[in-house]
Amino acid sequence: MTTEITGEAASAGVSARVHPGGALAGLSLTGPALDLGAVRLASTIVEVVAEATARANRRTQHALREALTGLDERDLNALGLDRDESRTEQVESTTPQTWRTA
């Protein structure tokens, strides 16, 4: 059984799905997104991908901690799963309770 961990986020007609570390798995733009103009569209895409990445990274951190006891933040950062403090609360609200360590 293979389980894929991804993170998803959406805003202003832009939705993204990414793998842990931020590798883009999917990007969708709707009409409202295309009406934003180039600069706002670009910044919205960057923001949505960053939020999705934070979600994927946090979910991976929880899964790794459960599977590999003894990992600390430094170990997770070395794996490219750094914690974006500004998004932690929002991400935690989307993390399944069974993956939480505290």
C-alpha positions as CSV (number, residue, x, y, z in Angstrom):
1,M,0.0,0.0,0.0
2,T,1.4,3.4,-1.1
3,T,0.3,6.5,0.7
4,E,1.1,9.8,-1.0
5,I,1.3,12.9,1.2
6,T,0.5,16.1,-0.5
7,G,-0.7,19.6,0.5
8,E,-3.4,21.6,-1.2
9,A,-4.3,25.3,-1.1
10,A,-6.5,27.7,-3.0
11,S,-7.1,31.4,-3.3
12,A,-8.6,33.8,-5.9
13,G,-9.2,31.1,-8.5
14,V,-5.7,29.6,-8.1
15,S,-5.4,26.1,-6.6
16,A,-2.2,24.0,-6.1
17,R,-1.3,20.6,-5.0
18,V,2.3,19.9,-4.0
19,H,4.5,17.1,-2.7
20,P,6.6,17.6,0.5
21,G,9.4,20.1,-0.1
22,G,7.2,22.0,-2.6
23,A,7.4,20.0,-5.8
24,L,4.4,21.0,-7.8
25,A,1.9,18.1,-8.5
26,G,-0.9,20.2,-9.9
27,L,-1.9,23.8,-10.6
28,S,-5.3,25.1,-11.7
29,L,-6.3,28.5,-12.7
30,T,-9.9,29.6,-13.2
31,G,-11.3,32.7,-15.0
32,P,-11.2,34.9,-11.9
33,A,-7.4,34.1,-11.5
34,L,-6.8,35.1,-15.1
35,D,-8.5,38.5,-14.4
36,L,-6.0,39.3,-11.6
37,G,-3.3,40.6,-14.0
38,A,0.2,39.3,-14.4
39,V,1.7,40.6,-11.2
40,R,-1.2,39.7,-8.8
41,L,-1.5,36.3,-10.5
42,A,2.1,35.5,-10.0
43,S,2.1,36.6,-6.4
44,T,-1.1,34.6,-5.8
45,I,0.5,31.5,-7.3
46,V,3.6,31.9,-5.2
47,E,1.4,32.3,-2.0
48,V,-0.8,29.4,-2.8
49,V,2.1,27.1,-3.5
50,A,3.8,28.2,-0.3
51,E,0.7,27.5,1.7
52,A,0.3,24.1,0.1
53,T,4.0,23.3,0.7
54,A,3.6,24.2,4.4
55,R,0.7,21.8,4.6
56,A,2.6,19.0,2.9
57,N,5.7,19.5,4.9
58,R,3.8,19.5,8.2
59,R,1.9,16.4,7.3
60,T,5.2,14.7,6.4
61,Q,6.7,15.8,9.7
62,H,3.9,14.2,11.6
63,A,4.1,11.0,9.6
64,L,7.9,10.8,10.0
65,R,7.7,11.4,13.8
66,E,5.2,8.6,14.1
67,A,7.3,6.2,12.0
68,L,10.8,7.3,13.1
69,T,11.0,8.2,16.8
70,G,13.7,10.5,17.8
71,L,13.6,13.0,14.9
72,D,13.8,16.7,16.0
73,E,13.3,19.9,14.1
74,R,16.9,20.0,12.9
75,D,16.6,16.5,11.3
76,L,13.3,17.5,9.6
77,N,14.9,20.7,8.3
78,A,17.8,18.7,6.9
79,L,15.2,16.7,5.0
80,G,13.9,19.9,3.4
81,L,10.8,19.9,5.7
82,D,11.4,23.2,7.4
83,R,8.6,24.7,9.4
84,D,7.0,27.9,8.2
85,E,6.0,29.4,11.6
86,S,3.5,31.9,10.0
87,R,1.5,29.0,8.5
88,T,1.8,26.5,11.3
89,E,-1.5,27.2,13.0
90,Q,-3.5,27.0,9.8
91,V,-1.7,23.9,8.7
92,E,-2.2,22.2,12.0
93,S,-6.0,22.6,11.6
94,T,-5.9,20.5,8.5
95,T,-3.6,17.8,9.9
96,P,-5.5,14.6,10.8
97,Q,-5.7,14.1,14.6
98,T,-4.1,10.6,14.2
99,W,-0.9,12.2,12.9
100,R,-0.5,14.6,15.8
101,T,2.2,14.0,18.4
102,A,1.0,16.5,21.0
